[in-house]
Amino acid sequence: MTESSTTKLLNGDVCHRTSNGKNASKNGFVKTHSLFKKPQKSQRPREKNHNAPHNSTLYKKPFMESFEETPLLVAVLTYMGYGILTIFGYLRDFLRHWNVEKCHVASEREEQKDFVPLYQDFENFYTRNLYMRIRDNWNRPICSVPGAKMDLIERVTHNYNWTFDHTGKVVKDVINMGSYNYLGFAENTGACADAAVKATRVYGAGVGSTRCEMGNLDIHEDLEQLVARFLGVESSMVFGMGFATNSMNIPALTGKGCLILSDELNHASLVLGARLSGSTIRVFKHNNMQSLEKLLRDAIVHGQPRTHRPWKKILIVVEGIYSMEGSVVRLPEVIALKKRYKAYLYLDEAHSIGALGPCGKGVVDYFGLDPKDVDIMMGTFTKSFGAAGGYIGGKKVLIDYLRCHSHSALYAASMSPPVAQQIITSMKIIMGEDGTSLGADRLRQLSENTTYFRRKLNDMGFIIYGNDDSPVVPMMLYMPAKIGAFGREMLKRNIGTVVVGFPATPIIESRARFCVSASHTREMLDTALEAISEVGDLLQLKYSRREPPLLSLEWMSEESLLQD
């Protein structure tokens, strides 16, 4: 779920044409969220918009976010590319209908043609005619620890990505630029791995029960006390699955007669949880405080539809770092609005916990705010902690309520003991309670790597999105043919990346997403940057330095276009 270019232009930020010979994107627009002027060192020449949010006094440090608009010609050529692919798709469907070409995809049986279709027609069309062309870029099997480097099992396809065969060979030492291993705790050696092995010997690998029955171990209670202390809240509760932490707990917090105000880029787990709750949902523009405040005012003035009774509860739902845009929530302003209009705040720190802030405590720590100002603090252990599961922190009365009413607490199996121990050990390292400076060193290294990697990509002329301090770095590809080409070319150079396209992004905003880690050395980053530069020149991705290229289909051969 991401915003479109049109939406971004309405996002409460001023977009203006550049003057005095300064360069912008090819349609003449540049948009940057900025708070406090910050020296521009080693960045490509482009005019920035230094408009501040409503109340700049709420911020204690510069807040820089960049979202350069899609060049107009690139947008047109991208639509043309999808159009050409769609035409070929219909041609191939015609050939399949007359059995000229074999159809590999699931389809309705002839005797069920009068039933309500099990498969949506457009989704099926997109899968078999567009997604299948570049399917080899996803679900690659890894046969090592997904740390700074990883080993991939080599695979080939003989039917144009419908099925894959393993060759038996292993691609060694691929630099991992795609995993959410922000602090480098995804490792099979060291203190965390040793502690997890010890916990396995003591408790075993699984529990076989829920927390409220026979699955509540002392290690779970130790973990919850540690999480509460780490976050600076009264109490916390942990869950075995991050996605379920959102989707199963939001319905326990709100219901009919309640209003949820959700950022338009919120994760699918938040969206699902809001829908399952039965609450009324209204969506505000991404990180746009004017849009959020308007919804809050309308909610208070008009109340519930038809009856106009006051809402039982108004819950604002935001994320710390948005994983597809690399942007950071404007939390000081959100908290100010929450207090002004007497609403509640649900903060999802899945990507920000451990990755932001001088102490690694997430976006609250990053802005120097009081954790008590956030009513529900949610996060996951799958990123910075190299483990699995999620948590919710807040007041003790809130956590006691969730222990009795959360579906994830009542019906899901308890967290695996070695996973719990992995979290405990890594969290103590971050807090410095292990007696070393390893945690502080990793936090500093992540910040330095993020700054270096983003600056270098900017210098090369690529269009990148997000906050200057975000370790999630989206780099724009735009055209559909370049999604698959970029992933394949990077793998040829032993760099593992994540490429993303429609429908996960707007149709004209396909991108590669890099995740910077503290475990990356400067040499690894330079190797990755060199490969990105080579592939960028090959695919003509440096849109800010030259005119957009003519539409090219060389990465989808004529044979690939006509056959499966």
Disulfide bonds with the S-S distance in Angstrom:
none
